[in-house]
Amino acid sequence: MAPPLSAAAAPTTRTARLDALVADVREAVGRGLAPDVTAYLVGEKLAPHLGARDLLTPAQTEGDPERYRQHLLHAEDDGSFSVVALVWLPGQATSVHDHVSWCVTGVHRGEEHERRYRLLPAGAVGERATLVATEDVTNPQGSVCGFAPPGDIHRVWNGCGEKAVSLHLYGADISRLGTSVRRVYDLPADR
């Protein structure tokens, strides 16, 4: 399961650049388009901000030695989207999971590694469903990817020797839900 959200981003701690990003995302989400198209548009809005020194405050890039850390940066009043900074120390990882809504990720600092999966339903009576790895991706600083359920099963980790920071934008109110994870998969997986 995902770690708890921190309250590191009260409105008084937000940067002007983060406010500009939120306004851009609000415009894209407000179009009311299909989830996959919305994710694409949100990714276009996110990309120019990645790596900018004035996007996050130092507190919003603090890690946790026990597990990756989530800093809730913004949750739209109408629940239509949220912006979260994830901070990964070397070796920290998620479980294999999918999401409650469309999701866009952008690497702000460092590098994220990702393994994507496809769910194969159980075949014969008594067989369990399995996961098949479909792709391994290394996302360096500045990279953006987006997806929408179904077909969004993955595992993410920091496979480099330094702290990594990424922004995750979700089409849901993460402040209310506490997580973007719909389901954690504990199934046999093709590695």
C-alpha positions as CSV (number, residue, x, y, z in Angstrom):
1,M,0.0,0.0,0.0
2,A,1.1,3.6,-0.5
3,P,2.7,5.5,2.3
4,P,0.6,8.2,4.0
5,L,0.4,11.6,2.5
6,S,2.3,14.4,4.2
7,A,0.7,17.9,4.6
8,A,3.8,19.6,3.3
9,A,2.0,21.8,0.9
10,A,-0.4,24.2,2.7
11,P,-1.2,27.0,0.3
12,T,1.3,29.3,2.1
13,T,4.1,26.9,1.1
14,R,3.3,26.6,-2.6
15,T,5.6,28.2,-5.1
16,A,4.5,30.5,-7.9
17,R,5.6,27.9,-10.5
18,L,3.5,25.2,-8.8
19,D,0.5,27.6,-8.8
20,A,1.1,28.1,-12.6
21,L,1.2,24.3,-13.1
22,V,-2.1,23.9,-11.2
23,A,-3.8,26.6,-13.3
24,D,-2.5,24.9,-16.5
25,V,-3.8,21.5,-15.3
26,R,-7.1,23.0,-14.3
27,E,-7.6,24.2,-17.8
28,A,-6.7,20.8,-19.4
29,V,-9.0,18.9,-17.0
30,G,-11.8,21.4,-17.4
31,R,-12.2,20.4,-21.0
32,G,-14.0,17.3,-19.9
33,L,-12.3,15.0,-22.4
34,A,-11.8,11.2,-22.2
35,P,-9.4,10.0,-19.5
36,D,-6.6,9.0,-21.9
37,V,-6.8,12.3,-23.8
38,T,-6.9,14.3,-20.5
39,A,-3.7,12.4,-19.3
40,Y,-2.0,13.4,-22.5
41,L,-2.9,17.1,-22.2
42,V,-1.9,17.1,-18.5
43,G,1.5,15.6,-19.5
44,E,2.0,18.4,-21.9
45,K,1.3,21.0,-19.2
46,L,3.6,19.2,-16.7
47,A,6.7,18.7,-18.9
48,P,8.0,22.4,-19.0
49,H,8.1,22.6,-15.2
50,L,10.2,19.5,-14.5
51,G,13.6,20.2,-13.2
52,A,12.9,23.8,-12.4
53,R,14.5,24.8,-9.2
54,D,11.5,27.0,-8.2
55,L,8.8,24.3,-8.6
56,L,9.0,22.7,-5.1
57,T,10.1,23.9,-1.7
58,P,12.9,22.0,0.2
59,A,10.3,20.5,2.5
60,Q,8.4,19.1,-0.5
61,T,11.5,17.1,-1.5
62,E,12.2,15.5,1.8
63,G,12.4,11.8,1.8
64,D,11.8,9.1,4.5
65,P,14.4,6.5,5.2
66,E,11.7,3.8,5.7
67,R,9.8,4.1,2.4
68,Y,9.1,6.4,-0.5
69,R,7.3,9.6,0.7
70,Q,4.2,11.3,-0.8
71,H,3.8,15.1,-0.4
72,L,0.3,16.3,-1.3
73,L,0.8,19.5,-3.2
74,H,-2.7,20.3,-4.4
75,A,-6.2,18.8,-4.4
76,E,-8.7,20.6,-6.6
77,D,-11.7,21.8,-4.6
78,D,-14.1,19.9,-6.9
79,G,-12.1,16.6,-6.6
80,S,-11.2,16.6,-10.3
81,F,-7.4,16.3,-9.9
82,S,-4.6,16.2,-7.4
83,V,-0.8,16.9,-7.6
84,V,1.6,14.8,-5.4
85,A,5.4,14.9,-5.2
86,L,6.9,11.4,-4.6
87,V,10.3,11.3,-3.1
88,W,12.3,8.1,-3.5
89,L,15.5,7.3,-1.7
90,P,17.7,4.7,-3.4
91,G,16.1,1.2,-3.6
92,Q,12.6,2.4,-2.5
93,A,9.7,0.9,-4.4
94,T,6.0,0.6,-4.7
95,S,4.1,-2.7,-4.8
96,V,2.6,-3.8,-8.1
97,H,-0.6,-1.8,-8.4
98,D,-3.1,0.0,-10.6
99,H,-5.0,3.3,-10.1
100,V,-8.4,4.8,-9.4
101,S,-8.1,7.2,-12.3
102,W,-5.9,8.6,-15.1
103,C,-2.4,9.3,-13.9
104,V,0.5,11.4,-15.3
105,T,4.0,11.1,-13.9
106,G,7.0,13.4,-14.5
107,V,10.5,12.9,-13.2
108,H,11.6,16.2,-11.6
109,R,15.0,15.0,-10.2
110,G,16.9,11.7,-10.6
111,E,15.5,8.7,-12.3
112,E,12.5,6.4,-11.9
113,H,12.4,2.8,-13.0
114,E,9.1,1.1,-13.9
115,R,7.9,-2.4,-14.8
116,R,4.6,-2.5,-16.6
117,Y,2.3,-5.6,-16.5
118,R,-0.7,-7.1,-18.2
119,L,-3.2,-9.2,-16.2
120,L,-3.9,-12.7,-17.6
121,P,-7.1,-14.1,-16.2
122,A,-7.2,-17.6,-14.7
123,G,-7.5,-20.2,-17.4
124,A,-8.6,-23.6,-16.1
125,V,-10.5,-24.3,-12.9
126,G,-8.3,-23.7,-9.9
127,E,-5.7,-21.7,-11.8
128,R,-4.9,-18.2,-10.5
129,A,-4.7,-15.1,-12.6
130,T,-1.1,-14.1,-13.4
131,L,0.8,-11.0,-14.3
132,V,3.0,-10.8,-17.4
133,A,5.7,-8.1,-17.5
134,T,5.3,-6.2,-20.8
135,E,7.9,-3.5,-20.5
136,D,10.7,-2.2,-18.4
137,V,11.2,1.5,-18.6
138,T,13.8,3.9,-17.2
139,N,12.4,7.4,-16.8
140,P,15.1,10.1,-16.5
141,Q,14.7,13.6,-15.3
142,G,12.2,15.5,-17.6
143,S,10.4,12.4,-18.8
144,V,6.6,12.3,-18.7
145,C,4.3,9.4,-19.1
146,G,0.5,9.0,-18.6
147,F,-2.1,6.3,-18.6
148,A,-5.7,5.6,-17.8
149,P,-7.3,2.4,-16.4
150,P,-7.6,-0.3,-17.5
151,G,-4.1,-1.3,-18.5
152,D,-2.3,0.7,-15.9
153,I,-0.7,-2.0,-13.8
154,H,2.9,-1.3,-12.8
155,R,5.6,-1.2,-10.1
156,V,7.9,1.8,-9.7
157,W,11.2,2.1,-7.9
158,N,14.4,4.2,-7.5
159,G,17.1,2.1,-9.1
160,C,19.8,4.8,-9.0
161,G,22.2,5.9,-6.2
162,E,20.6,9.2,-5.4
163,K,17.3,10.7,-4.3
164,A,14.6,10.9,-7.0
165,V,11.7,13.2,-7.0
166,S,8.7,12.9,-9.3
167,L,5.4,14.6,-9.7
168,H,2.2,12.5,-10.0
169,L,-1.0,14.0,-11.2
170,Y,-4.2,12.0,-10.7
171,G,-7.8,12.5,-11.9
172,A,-9.1,12.1,-8.3
173,D,-9.1,13.8,-4.9
174,I,-6.1,12.1,-3.3
175,S,-6.6,14.3,-0.1
176,R,-9.9,12.5,0.4
177,L,-8.9,9.0,-0.8
178,G,-5.5,9.0,0.8
179,T,-4.0,7.1,-2.2
180,S,-4.2,6.8,-5.9
181,V,-4.0,3.0,-5.7
182,R,-7.1,1.0,-6.7
183,R,-5.7,-2.4,-6.2
184,V,-2.4,-4.0,-5.1
185,Y,-1.6,-7.2,-6.9
186,D,-0.3,-10.2,-5.0
187,L,-0.2,-12.6,-8.0
188,P,2.4,-14.7,-9.6
189,A,4.3,-12.5,-12.0
190,D,6.5,-13.2,-15.0
191,R,9.8,-11.4,-14.3
